[in-house]
Amino acid sequence: MASATLVHTLKSHSSDVNCCCFSATTIASCSGDKSVRLWNLEDFKELPISPLLGHTYYVHWCVFSPFGTVLASCSTDGKIILWDARTGESQVVLQHPSKAIVRVCSFSPNSEMLLTGAADSTLCLWNVQKKSLIRTFDGHENVITACTFTPDSSFVVSACASGDLRIWDALYGHTKSLFFDPECHDLGVSCLVISPTFGSADPNAEINSDRRAYLLATCGGENLVKLWDLIVFPSCKTKVRCSLTGHTAKVMAVAFSPDGSLLASGAVDKIVIVWNPIEGSMLYTLEEHSRYVTTVAFSPDGRYLASGSNDRTVKVWLLHAQGEAPNLPAPSGAQQVTGTLQGTDGASSMNVLLEWSIDDVCDWLKAQGLEEYVQSFRDNRIDGQELQSLNTDTLVKDLGVKALGHRQKILRGVQIMREKGSSGIILDDGIPDEYLCPITRELMRDPVIAADGFSYERSSIESWIRGNKTSPMTNSPLVHTNLTPNRSLKMIIQRLYNL
């Protein structure tokens, strides 16, 4: 059976690890501690140039250029920094046009372009050599959570927190999307990747010599990894192949191996699963993280898989083919991992929602900014037990929640709440976005509402306002700097997390 050996755990970060990536010689990771760190792939020692410090807020993503000479990172500060991977020096700081939070970035395979996705729902395409903006793509209606290029660098694929996916032309100046799938994932797309192997690897797929297609993998809030045929010629479209089930919570990240023969995924259930993407089957699981897995990445030679987590570590795994013995000595504490996913006993802890009264549900809606539905929920006597059984039809027909984004917000919040124990204490498997400060991505203890309508941790937004007169979320000018305590949200957080 195929397997993997844990060969090293990297522990330098002091906050959540959000992304990790490889060059031929180096592992890089970025974190909520505002840093990017680099390690030598030969001995896993941190490089003398590490950490790279230049961002002023949470660093969401990092990625090496195809030749490994440049490292790009992006942050809540609205900036993208291009670093010299050999010296650690900052080559240029690119500013997102609206200064919104930049969540994700990706180099084109030909190294000529950089793609960035932001919280203001826009994508930016940059010329790497000239270090200048080529154009922006505008069409998504929520935070951009994933973006990448096709292997020929001709097209861009992106997705957002609302669950929709779009395809764009990267070369010929078009700014409108060529294809739009409004329901790629019902509860939002967390990540997407395209197999580096050109064309469809499945001979039975609906692809012929007159079509050009790739293998696309996506993941999202409904605990699924999906595989698609991504067709770009003669017209752009996607066709779902299969859904991979095995995770028991939101899937945060996916990555293809360099030859496209393996697919890795990491999730809020703290597990990494390695799949055969051609057969759509699970190969084995890796279960060493103590908190949810936020990122996975393969080394360029396919020997290693790295996984990063909110436990502040990056774990590096040596991969073995079927029947192959480990070809290097495992360090002290290394673990041979084989087998299949172990099921979880959902009956072992009572759902915290069962204890909620109708008033609790109404307070929860207010805390999420959905006050307009409070009376409808109250009239229909929706308590915690009823809340957890809601579906799309009930929300639309019986409760009047017609806005797609509002339905997704409710269903996503309920899904995450199901992962909590009866005491209300978080079970180390994720916190709803509504309870995290948008600036620091940490659980709010003193939430306040700013002039832009968003809730923030008081100290964080006060610090932001001292240096900025615009909204951290929209970059629109703040009409005033008054902060209003969000007592409903504070009460909900205190109740759930015993603060």
Secondary structure, 3 states (H helix, E strand, C coil): CCEEEEEEEECCCCCCEEEEEECCCEEEEEECCCEEEEEECCCCCECCCCCEECCCCCEEEEEECCCCCEEEEEECCCEEEEEECCCCCEEEEEECCCCCCEEEEEECCCCCEEEEEECCCEEEEEECCCCEEEEEEECCCCCEEEEEECCCCCEEEEEECCCCEEEEECCCCCCCCCEEECCCCCCCEEEEEECCCCCCCCCCCCCCCCCEEEEEEEEECCCCEEEEEEEEECCCEEEEEEEECCCCCCEEEEEECCCCCCEEEEECCCCEEEEECCCCEEEEEECCCCCCEEEEEECCCCCEEEEEECCCCEEEEEEECCCCCCCCCCCCCCCEECCCCCCCCHHHCCCHHHHCCHHHHHHHHHHCCCHHHHHHHHHCCCCHHHHCCCCHHHHHHCCCCCCHHHHHHHHHHHHHHCCCCCCCCCCCCCCCHHHECCCCCCECCCEEECCCCCEEEHHHHHHHHHHCCECCCCCCECCCCCCEECHHHHHHHHHHHCC
